[in-house]
Amino acid sequence: MIELSWEDLINAPKEGGPYLCFVDNTHSIVGALQKRHQKGFYTHVCWYVGDGVIYSQDFLFGVRNIDRYREHYRVKLVSLIDWSVEDRDRLFRIIRHDANSL
């Protein structure tokens, strides 16, 4: 595991993504209850696609800015390095389609 600065995270290379993004998020009642029950674990999963943009489901699945987590939450990115370019492109398309279909 490599610990990144916030600037490193924001500038993660797009060709490595989309990144599975774990966030210690207690914005929602579900996240807050989960945090209360499971101390020390990440409570929210979303997709980081680069340039500070995440696709996340709060009430609805959609585009969010990762800056909302900057001050108060831990963020962990996971790059799926074994995926082919085709796999990554397909996942990007699926994420964007799902966010735009609501």
Helices and strands as residue ranges (DSSP letters): H 6-10, G 14-16, E 19-23, H 29-37, E 44-50, E 53-57, E 61-65, G 66-69, E 75-78, H 85-100
